[in-house]
Amino acid sequence: MLAHIETAVTAGWPRVLKINRRGAEQRRQRALRGWPTKPGYDRDEWPMAMARRSWRTHVAYVPSAQNRGAGATIGVKLRRFCDGVRFTVVGY
């Protein structure tokens, strides 16, 4: 997932994001149209649906376990923050 973030940022997508939870599911559904599922992989979005205002995003296939683990960790870290808070994803 970190490799996907770096690829997306290099392509011009933002590194600093802002929480925008309302409408995330609809943005995700629209962004992933035309990206078929692949066994063992998730369709990862950058910026993630809960951190953008448009359906437009950079999509890449990443291993499911890696994507879901990272998503769970990010979700726990951001749960306490309100919409509008800016954040950056940092890898260790």
Summary of the structure (lengths in Angstrom):
residues: 92
radius of gyration: 12.5
end to end distance: 12.2
largest distance: 34.9
contacts: 212
relative contact order: 0.26
helix: 38%
strand: 21%
